[in-house]
Amino acid sequence: MVSPAGAGCNIPAPRHWKLFSLNMYDSLSTFLKSFSAEFPLLWALLVLVVIAGAALFLYGFWELALRWAARIYRSRNQSTSRGKG
C-alpha cells in the first residue's frame, strides 16, 4: 500500500492500517450475515431499535437546535425593535 501523498511518493503506509481495517470490516460483516441468517426475529428487533434510537436522537437534536435558533432570532428582533422606537 502506497501513501496517498502522490504518485511520485513511494512511502508505504503502516502495515497495521490495512490489517486493522480489513479485519474489522470482515469480522463485522461476517457477524452481521450470520446473525441475520440465524436469528431473523432478533435481527428485525435490532434493526427496529437502531432506527427508533436514531429517530429519537434526531428528534432531540432538532428540538434543541430549533429552540436555540428561535431564542437567538427573538433576541435579535427585540434588540432591533428597541432601537427603532
Helices and strands as residue ranges (DSSP letters): H 15-38, H 40-84
